[in-house]
Amino acid sequence: MAAPSILIATLARLLAACALALAAAGCATTLTGCERKAPPGTVRVEISGRPFFLKLAADDTTRVKGLGGVASIEPDGGMIFVFPVSIPLEFIMRDCPSDIDVAFLNERGMVVSLHEMKAEEPRRPDEPETGNFATDKYEARLKRYPSVYPARFAVEVAPGTLRRLGVRPGDVFDFDRDAVKAAAR
């Protein structure tokens, strides 16, 4: 039988090797397991205790495009929109081929409203892009999904996610709000 000090040293080397492997995989090592870090260009947002890694839309160009053209959203993916100030918002499903859940959040990350947004018929030939949202026939026919109350953030995730997680107005999403606010343009 091996001496206790040899067993302890062997166990320590094994734990160190496991910790190194987890760190190389981009994980923080803890006694409870591996916590995935947000990939570059994403924000880690905790919704109902579950981590999501959301693309950041912090300027007019990315906010207008949103998830337009995205055929499907990863189960832990989506997008977080940040605006320079809190205002009542309206979202539409511009060029979105699949349904999307949206939650509008106030300054503190509290849900003020949420919607299950439905995919819209694509732009028709008789609806040429005008570059002016006020006169664009396509834009005019799209359903509006309002925040109702002033919102600073909006979170879009895969369809059915918010219902499955039991998200309701008044819930708070956990993320580094100050860092996300600082990115707003």
C-alpha positions as CSV (number, residue, x, y, z in Angstrom):
1,M,0.0,0.0,0.0
2,A,1.3,3.5,-0.9
3,A,2.2,5.9,1.8
4,P,-0.5,8.5,2.6
5,S,1.8,11.3,1.4
6,I,2.3,9.7,-2.0
7,L,-1.5,9.4,-2.4
8,I,-2.0,13.0,-1.4
9,A,0.7,14.2,-3.8
10,T,-0.8,12.1,-6.6
11,L,-4.3,13.4,-5.9
12,A,-3.0,17.0,-5.9
13,R,-1.3,16.5,-9.3
14,L,-4.5,15.0,-10.7
15,L,-6.6,17.9,-9.4
16,A,-4.0,20.4,-10.8
17,A,-4.2,18.7,-14.2
18,C,-8.0,18.9,-14.2
19,A,-7.9,22.5,-13.2
20,L,-5.4,23.3,-16.0
21,A,-7.6,21.4,-18.6
22,L,-10.7,23.4,-17.5
23,A,-8.8,26.7,-17.6
24,A,-7.5,25.9,-21.1
25,A,-11.1,25.2,-22.1
26,G,-12.1,28.8,-21.1
27,C,-13.7,27.8,-17.8
28,A,-13.3,29.2,-14.3
29,T,-12.4,26.4,-12.0
30,T,-14.5,26.0,-8.8
31,L,-15.4,23.1,-6.6
32,T,-18.8,23.1,-8.1
33,G,-17.7,22.8,-11.7
34,C,-17.1,25.0,-14.8
35,E,-18.6,28.4,-15.4
36,R,-18.4,29.3,-19.1
37,K,-17.0,32.7,-19.9
38,A,-18.7,35.0,-22.4
39,P,-17.1,34.8,-25.8
40,P,-15.7,38.0,-27.3
41,G,-18.5,40.4,-28.5
42,T,-21.1,38.8,-26.2
43,V,-22.5,39.6,-22.7
44,R,-23.2,36.9,-20.1
45,V,-26.8,37.5,-18.9
46,E,-28.3,35.3,-16.3
47,I,-32.1,34.7,-16.8
48,S,-33.9,32.8,-14.1
49,G,-30.6,31.4,-12.9
50,R,-29.5,30.2,-16.4
51,P,-26.6,31.7,-18.2
52,F,-27.0,33.1,-21.7
53,F,-24.3,34.5,-24.0
54,L,-25.8,37.4,-26.0
55,K,-24.4,39.4,-28.8
56,L,-24.2,43.1,-28.0
57,A,-26.2,45.6,-30.1
58,A,-24.9,49.0,-28.8
59,D,-25.1,51.3,-31.8
60,D,-27.8,52.3,-34.4
61,T,-26.5,50.0,-37.1
62,T,-26.5,46.8,-34.9
63,R,-29.7,47.8,-33.2
64,V,-31.5,48.2,-36.5
65,K,-30.2,44.9,-37.9
66,G,-30.7,43.0,-34.7
67,L,-31.2,39.4,-35.4
68,G,-32.5,40.1,-38.9
69,G,-31.5,37.2,-41.2
70,V,-30.8,34.8,-38.4
71,A,-32.6,31.5,-39.1
72,S,-32.2,30.1,-35.6
73,I,-30.9,31.1,-32.2
74,E,-28.7,28.9,-30.0
75,P,-30.5,27.7,-26.8
76,D,-28.2,29.9,-24.7
77,G,-27.7,32.7,-27.3
78,G,-29.5,35.7,-28.6
79,M,-28.9,39.5,-28.4
80,I,-28.9,42.2,-25.9
81,F,-29.7,45.7,-27.1
82,V,-28.6,48.8,-25.1
83,F,-29.8,52.3,-25.7
84,P,-28.1,55.6,-24.5
85,V,-31.2,56.5,-22.4
86,S,-34.3,54.9,-21.1
87,I,-37.3,55.5,-23.4
88,P,-40.4,53.7,-24.5
89,L,-39.3,51.3,-27.2
90,E,-41.0,49.4,-30.0
91,F,-39.5,46.4,-31.8
92,I,-40.5,44.9,-35.1
93,M,-39.5,41.6,-36.8
94,R,-37.6,43.2,-39.7
95,D,-36.1,40.4,-41.9
96,C,-36.5,37.8,-39.2
97,P,-37.3,34.4,-40.6
98,S,-38.1,32.8,-37.2
99,D,-40.0,33.7,-34.1
100,I,-38.1,35.5,-31.2
101,D,-38.8,36.2,-27.6
102,V,-38.1,39.7,-26.3
103,A,-37.9,41.1,-22.8
104,F,-37.7,44.9,-22.3
105,L,-35.6,45.9,-19.2
106,N,-35.4,49.1,-17.3
107,E,-32.1,50.7,-15.9
108,R,-31.9,48.1,-13.2
109,G,-32.3,45.1,-15.5
110,M,-35.9,44.5,-14.4
111,V,-38.4,43.2,-16.9
112,V,-41.0,45.8,-17.7
113,S,-42.7,43.9,-20.6
114,L,-42.1,40.8,-22.7
115,H,-43.5,39.5,-26.0
116,E,-43.4,36.4,-28.2
117,M,-42.6,38.0,-31.5
118,K,-43.8,36.2,-34.6
119,A,-41.9,35.9,-37.9
120,E,-43.3,38.2,-40.6
121,E,-43.7,37.7,-44.3
122,P,-40.5,38.8,-46.1
123,R,-40.4,42.1,-48.0
124,R,-42.5,41.8,-51.2
125,P,-41.4,43.1,-54.6
126,D,-43.9,45.9,-54.3
127,E,-42.2,47.1,-51.1
128,P,-38.9,48.5,-52.2
129,E,-36.5,49.7,-49.5
130,T,-36.8,53.5,-49.3
131,G,-34.2,54.2,-46.6
132,N,-36.9,56.1,-44.7
133,F,-38.7,54.1,-42.0
134,A,-41.5,56.5,-42.0
135,T,-42.4,56.0,-45.6
136,D,-41.3,52.4,-46.1
137,K,-44.3,50.2,-47.0
138,Y,-42.6,47.0,-45.6
139,E,-41.8,48.7,-42.3
140,A,-45.3,50.1,-42.0
141,R,-47.0,46.7,-42.2
142,L,-44.8,45.0,-39.5
143,K,-46.4,44.4,-36.1
144,R,-45.1,46.6,-33.3
145,Y,-44.0,45.1,-29.9
146,P,-43.9,47.9,-27.3
147,S,-42.0,48.1,-24.1
148,V,-45.0,50.2,-22.7
149,Y,-42.7,51.7,-20.1
150,P,-39.3,53.3,-20.5
151,A,-36.6,50.6,-21.2
152,R,-32.8,50.8,-21.4
153,F,-32.2,47.2,-22.6
154,A,-33.9,44.6,-24.6
155,V,-33.0,40.9,-24.6
156,E,-33.9,38.7,-27.5
157,V,-33.7,34.9,-27.2
158,A,-35.0,31.7,-28.9
159,P,-38.7,31.4,-29.2
160,G,-40.4,29.9,-26.1
161,T,-37.4,30.5,-23.9
162,L,-39.0,33.2,-21.6
163,R,-42.2,31.2,-21.2
164,R,-40.2,28.0,-20.4
165,L,-38.1,29.8,-17.8
166,G,-41.2,31.4,-16.3
167,V,-40.0,35.0,-16.8
168,R,-42.5,37.6,-15.8
169,P,-42.6,41.4,-15.5
170,G,-40.7,42.4,-12.3
171,D,-38.0,39.7,-12.7
172,V,-34.4,40.9,-12.9
173,F,-31.9,39.7,-15.4
174,D,-28.4,39.6,-13.9
175,F,-25.5,41.1,-16.0
176,D,-22.9,43.9,-15.8
177,R,-25.4,46.7,-16.5
178,D,-22.7,49.4,-16.0
179,A,-20.4,47.9,-18.6
180,V,-23.2,47.4,-21.1
181,K,-24.5,50.9,-20.5
182,A,-21.0,52.3,-21.2
183,A,-21.0,50.6,-24.6
184,A,-24.2,52.4,-25.8
185,R,-23.7,54.8,-28.7
